[in-house]
């Protein structure tokens, strides 16, 4: 049983890497679109456009404990685990937040609407439209882990406090880089700001 799980996980990683390589060679992966409203030395205020997402809730309170399960669940949907057996292009970033466990989200390609997206085969995957939202974003490189994510959340929180910018307190981690990318990795910590005009 354990060997079967390891083989299945390895095959999924290979499929994801292959899909990402093909996407990058074909002109790049579609990203969650935003406009920078204001730039500070350490972070930006960004207006993210409305977009469709698939999300799943994982019973885990850390990046390490939940990221693998969340990724496999959502990857199963875009690799054909839906009512049309349709492959859906990978996008960036993979979004995570912690709210009574972990929530992981994949943005859906912009060619879809909620009506045209195939329905997930799994009941633990939800499709929804996120309205446009103004968020503060702090970008950092390298590999993400629980310690670095917590440190960057604290940094962004302190920067916002210094600037007198109110926020919801619900920080999210955005991972942009594929598993095989060794250099120039991109990660963001973002949080919705309040009262921004």
C-alpha positions in Angstrom: 0.0 0.0 0.0 2.8 2.4 1.0 4.7 1.6 -2.3 1.5 2.3 -4.3 1.1 5.7 -2.7 4.8 6.6 -3.3 4.5 5.6 -7.0 1.3 7.5 -7.4 2.8 10.7 -5.8 5.9 10.3 -8.0 3.7 10.0 -11.2 1.7 13.1 -10.2 4.9 15.1 -9.7 6.2 14.0 -13.1 2.8 14.9 -14.7 2.9 18.4 -13.1 6.5 19.0 -14.1 5.8 17.9 -17.7 2.7 20.2 -17.9 4.6 23.1 -16.5 7.5 22.7 -18.8 5.1 22.5 -21.8 3.3 25.6 -20.6 6.5 27.6 -20.2 7.8 26.6 -23.6 4.4 27.5 -25.1 4.5 31.1 -23.9 4.2 30.9 -20.2 1.7 30.1 -17.5 -1.2 32.4 -16.9 -0.9 34.3 -13.7 -3.4 35.9 -11.3 -3.6 39.4 -12.9 -3.0 42.5 -10.8 -2.1 46.2 -11.2 0.3 47.9 -8.8 -1.4 50.9 -7.2 1.5 52.0 -5.0 5.0 50.8 -4.4 6.8 51.0 -1.1 10.5 50.0 -0.5 9.5 46.6 1.0 6.0 45.8 -0.5 3.3 46.9 -3.0 -0.3 47.7 -2.9 -2.0 45.7 -5.7 -5.4 45.6 -7.3 -6.1 41.9 -8.2 -8.7 41.4 -10.9 -11.7 39.1 -10.3 -10.9 35.5 -11.1 -12.2 31.9 -10.8 -10.6 29.5 -8.4 -10.9 25.9 -7.3 -10.2 25.4 -3.6 -10.0 22.6 -1.1 -9.9 22.5 2.7 -7.1 20.4 4.3 -7.0 19.3 7.9 -3.6 20.7 8.6 -2.2 23.8 10.3 1.2 24.1 8.6 2.6 24.4 5.1 4.6 21.2 5.5 1.6 19.1 6.7 -0.9 20.3 4.2 0.7 21.5 1.0 1.2 18.0 -0.5 -2.4 16.8 0.1 -3.9 20.1 -1.1 -1.8 20.1 -4.2 -2.7 16.5 -5.1 -6.4 17.1 -4.5 -6.5 20.1 -6.8 -4.2 18.6 -9.4 -6.5 15.6 -9.7 -9.2 18.1 -10.9 -7.1 19.9 -13.5 -5.7 16.6 -14.8 -9.1 15.3 -15.8 -10.9 14.4 -12.5 -14.0 16.2 -13.6 -17.3 15.4 -15.3 -15.8 16.0 -18.8 -12.4 14.3 -18.2 -11.0 17.6 -19.3 -7.5 18.7 -18.8 -7.2 22.3 -17.5 -4.0 24.4 -17.8 -1.9 25.0 -14.8 -1.8 28.6 -13.6 0.1 30.5 -11.0 0.2 31.1 -8.1 -0.8 28.2 -5.9 -2.5 30.1 -3.1 -2.7 29.0 0.6 -4.2 30.4 3.7 -4.8 29.0 7.2 -8.3 29.3 8.5 -9.6 26.4 10.6 -7.1 24.2 8.8 -5.5 25.0 5.5 -7.2 26.2 2.3 -5.4 25.7 -1.0 -6.5 27.3 -4.2 -5.7 27.1 -7.9 -6.7 29.9 -10.2 -8.7 28.7 -13.2 -7.7 29.9 -16.7 -9.4 33.1 -17.8 -11.1 31.4 -20.8 -13.6 29.8 -18.4 -16.6 31.1 -16.6 -18.3 29.3 -13.7 -20.8 28.0 -16.1 -18.2 26.5 -18.6 -15.8 25.0 -16.0 -16.2 21.2 -15.7 -17.6 20.0 -12.4 -15.1 18.3 -10.1 -15.6 14.6 -9.4 -14.6 15.1 -5.8 -16.9 16.7 -3.3 -14.0 18.3 -1.4 -13.2 20.7 -4.4 -15.3 23.9 -4.7 -15.3 26.3 -7.6 -16.0 30.0 -7.0 -15.4 33.5 -8.3 -13.2 35.8 -6.2 -14.2 39.5 -6.8 -11.5 42.1 -7.4 -9.6 42.9 -4.3 -6.9 45.3 -3.1 -4.0 43.5 -1.3 -0.6 44.3 0.0 2.0 42.0 -1.4 5.6 41.2 -0.2 7.7 39.1 -2.6 10.6 36.9 -1.6 12.7 34.3 -3.3 14.0 30.8 -2.5 12.2 27.8 -1.2 9.2 28.3 1.1 8.7 26.6 4.4 6.8 27.2 7.6 9.5 29.2 9.2 10.1 31.5 6.2 6.3 32.0 5.7 5.8 33.0 9.3 8.8 35.4 9.2 7.5 37.1 6.0 4.0 37.4 7.4 5.5 39.2 10.4 7.6 41.4 8.1 4.6 42.5 6.0 2.5 43.0 9.1 5.2 45.3 10.6 5.6 47.2 7.4 1.8 47.8 7.1 1.7 49.0 10.7 4.6 51.4 10.1 2.7 52.9 7.2 -0.6 53.0 9.1 -2.3 50.7 6.6 -5.2 48.6 8.0 -5.7 45.0 6.8 -7.9 42.0 7.5 -5.2 40.0 9.2 -5.9 37.0 6.9 -2.5 36.5 5.3 -2.0 34.2 2.3 1.0 32.6 0.8 1.3 32.6 -3.1 3.8 30.2 -4.6 4.6 31.0 -8.2 7.5 28.6 -9.0 7.2 25.0 -10.3 8.7 22.2 -8.3 11.6 21.7 -10.7 12.7 25.4 -10.8 15.9 25.7 -8.8 16.7 29.4 -9.2 14.8 32.7 -9.4 11.9 31.3 -7.4 9.1 33.7 -6.5 6.8 33.6 -3.4 4.4 36.3 -2.2 2.8 37.0 1.2 -0.4 39.0 0.6 -3.2 40.3 2.7 -6.3 42.3 1.9 -6.1 46.0 2.9 -9.0 48.0 4.3 -10.0 51.5 3.5 -7.7 51.9 0.5 -8.9 54.3 -2.2 
